[in-house]
Amino acid sequence: MYNIKKQTTMKQEKAKILDANKEILTTDEAAVFLGIAKGTLYQLTHRKEIPYFKLGGKLNRFSKSELIEWMKRSRIEEKGKIWSR
């Protein structure tokens, strides 16, 4: 029951982020937007594997459009169909 409520809440939060005209996201919002845990997002920023910037030298912020581009660049192309008819 708890997981269903948590998933519903995350879907609602993601819908708010997608619907909003907000371009700059907090760490919490970026994690929801990407569908990953906040800890995973922190690891990606620590390894400098994801675009972000520091606000006031301390707070991580993310550009929604840069995250979308990052996801597109990170996409793994399929090799083709295994089964053919």
C-alpha positions as a Markdown table, in Angstrom:
| # | Residue | x | y | z |
|---|---|---|---|---|
| 1 | Met | 0.0 | 0.0 | 0.0 |
| 2 | Tyr | 2.8 | 2.4 | 0.9 |
| 3 | Asn | 4.6 | 1.8 | -2.5 |
| 4 | Ile | 1.4 | 2.6 | -4.4 |
| 5 | Lys | 0.9 | 5.9 | -2.5 |
| 6 | Lys | 4.6 | 6.8 | -3.0 |
| 7 | Gln | 4.4 | 6.0 | -6.7 |
| 8 | Thr | 1.2 | 8.0 | -7.0 |
| 9 | Thr | 2.8 | 11.0 | -5.2 |
| 10 | Met | 5.9 | 10.8 | -7.5 |
| 11 | Lys | 3.7 | 10.7 | -10.6 |
| 12 | Gln | 1.8 | 13.7 | -9.3 |
| 13 | Glu | 5.0 | 15.6 | -8.6 |
| 14 | Lys | 6.4 | 14.7 | -12.0 |
| 15 | Ala | 3.2 | 15.9 | -13.7 |
| 16 | Lys | 3.5 | 19.3 | -11.8 |
| 17 | Ile | 7.1 | 19.7 | -13.0 |
| 18 | Leu | 6.3 | 18.8 | -16.6 |
| 19 | Asp | 3.3 | 21.1 | -16.7 |
| 20 | Ala | 5.0 | 24.0 | -15.1 |
| 21 | Asn | 6.9 | 26.5 | -17.2 |
| 22 | Lys | 9.7 | 26.1 | -14.7 |
| 23 | Glu | 13.1 | 25.8 | -16.4 |
| 24 | Ile | 15.4 | 25.7 | -13.3 |
| 25 | Leu | 14.9 | 22.7 | -11.1 |
| 26 | Thr | 16.0 | 21.9 | -7.5 |
| 27 | Thr | 17.7 | 18.6 | -6.7 |
| 28 | Asp | 14.4 | 17.1 | -5.5 |
| 29 | Glu | 12.5 | 18.2 | -8.7 |
| 30 | Ala | 15.3 | 17.0 | -11.0 |
| 31 | Ala | 15.3 | 13.6 | -9.3 |
| 32 | Val | 11.5 | 13.3 | -9.8 |
| 33 | Phe | 11.8 | 14.6 | -13.4 |
| 34 | Leu | 14.4 | 12.0 | -14.2 |
| 35 | Gly | 12.7 | 9.2 | -12.3 |
| 36 | Ile | 15.8 | 8.5 | -10.2 |
| 37 | Ala | 16.6 | 8.6 | -6.5 |
| 38 | Lys | 18.1 | 11.8 | -5.1 |
| 39 | Gly | 21.2 | 9.8 | -4.0 |
| 40 | Thr | 21.7 | 8.7 | -7.6 |
| 41 | Leu | 21.5 | 12.3 | -8.7 |
| 42 | Tyr | 24.0 | 13.3 | -6.1 |
| 43 | Gln | 26.4 | 10.6 | -7.4 |
| 44 | Leu | 26.0 | 11.8 | -11.0 |
| 45 | Thr | 26.7 | 15.4 | -9.9 |
| 46 | His | 29.7 | 14.3 | -7.8 |
| 47 | Arg | 31.2 | 12.5 | -10.8 |
| 48 | Lys | 30.3 | 15.4 | -13.1 |
| 49 | Glu | 28.3 | 13.1 | -15.4 |
| 50 | Ile | 25.2 | 15.3 | -15.5 |
| 51 | Pro | 24.8 | 19.0 | -16.3 |
| 52 | Tyr | 24.2 | 21.2 | -13.2 |
| 53 | Phe | 25.3 | 24.4 | -11.7 |
| 54 | Lys | 25.8 | 25.7 | -8.1 |
| 55 | Leu | 23.6 | 28.5 | -6.8 |
| 56 | Gly | 25.5 | 30.6 | -4.3 |
| 57 | Gly | 28.3 | 28.1 | -4.4 |
| 58 | Lys | 26.3 | 25.6 | -2.5 |
| 59 | Leu | 22.9 | 24.6 | -3.9 |
| 60 | Asn | 22.7 | 22.4 | -7.0 |
| 61 | Arg | 20.3 | 23.5 | -9.7 |
| 62 | Phe | 19.4 | 21.9 | -13.0 |
| 63 | Ser | 18.2 | 23.2 | -16.3 |
| 64 | Lys | 15.2 | 21.2 | -17.5 |
| 65 | Ser | 16.2 | 21.6 | -21.2 |
| 66 | Glu | 19.8 | 20.5 | -20.4 |
| 67 | Leu | 18.5 | 17.4 | -18.6 |
| 68 | Ile | 16.4 | 16.5 | -21.6 |
| 69 | Glu | 19.5 | 16.9 | -23.9 |
| 70 | Trp | 21.6 | 14.9 | -21.5 |
| 71 | Met | 19.0 | 12.1 | -21.6 |
| 72 | Lys | 19.0 | 12.2 | -25.4 |
| 73 | Arg | 22.8 | 12.0 | -25.5 |
| 74 | Ser | 22.8 | 9.1 | -23.0 |
| 75 | Arg | 20.3 | 7.1 | -25.1 |
| 76 | Ile | 21.6 | 3.7 | -26.1 |
| 77 | Glu | 20.6 | 2.8 | -29.7 |
| 78 | Glu | 19.0 | -0.5 | -30.3 |
| 79 | Lys | 20.9 | -2.9 | -32.5 |
| 80 | Gly | 17.9 | -4.2 | -34.4 |
| 81 | Lys | 15.2 | -6.7 | -34.0 |
| 82 | Ile | 16.2 | -10.1 | -32.7 |
| 83 | Trp | 13.1 | -11.7 | -34.0 |
| 84 | Ser | 11.8 | -11.2 | -37.5 |
| 85 | Arg | 8.5 | -12.4 | -38.9 |
